[in-house]
């Protein structure tokens, strides 16, 4: 399936908090040395939303 989309930076703090919580839940067994870099502020800048054109 092909879709015409554009990438938009996601800047909703509430959504980013939910994404962080999901990563922490999923990867908690690996400990903070693994999880913390995944949910660092810099990682949020890489969170993109696909928006139909």
C-alpha positions as CSV (number, residue, x, y, z in Angstrom):
1,X,0.0,0.0,0.0
2,X,1.3,3.4,-0.9
3,X,0.2,6.6,0.7
4,X,1.1,10.2,0.1
5,X,2.2,11.7,3.4
6,X,4.3,14.4,4.9
7,X,6.4,14.2,8.1
8,X,5.5,16.8,10.8
9,X,7.3,17.3,14.0
10,X,5.1,16.3,17.0
11,X,5.2,19.0,19.6
12,X,2.4,18.0,21.9
13,X,3.8,17.6,25.4
14,X,0.9,15.3,26.4
15,X,1.5,12.9,23.5
16,X,5.2,12.9,24.0
17,X,4.6,12.0,27.7
18,X,2.4,9.1,26.6
19,X,5.1,7.9,24.2
20,X,7.8,8.1,26.9
21,X,5.6,6.1,29.3
22,X,5.0,3.4,26.7
23,X,8.8,3.1,26.1
24,X,9.4,3.0,29.9
25,X,6.8,0.2,30.3
26,X,8.0,-1.8,27.3
27,X,11.7,-1.6,28.1
28,X,11.7,-1.3,31.9
29,X,13.4,-4.7,32.3
30,X,16.6,-3.3,30.6
31,X,17.0,-0.6,33.3
32,X,17.5,3.2,33.1
33,X,20.8,3.0,31.3
34,X,19.0,1.7,28.3
35,X,15.6,3.5,28.6
36,X,16.7,7.0,29.6
37,X,18.5,7.8,26.4
38,X,15.4,6.7,24.4
39,X,13.2,9.2,26.3
40,X,15.7,12.0,26.6
41,X,14.6,15.5,25.4
42,X,16.8,15.1,22.3
43,X,14.8,12.0,21.3
44,X,11.6,13.9,21.4
45,X,12.9,16.1,18.6
46,X,13.0,13.0,16.4
47,X,9.3,12.1,17.1
48,X,7.4,12.6,13.8
49,X,3.8,12.4,12.8
50,X,2.7,11.1,9.4
51,X,0.1,13.4,8.0
52,X,-1.9,12.6,4.8
53,X,-1.4,15.1,2.0
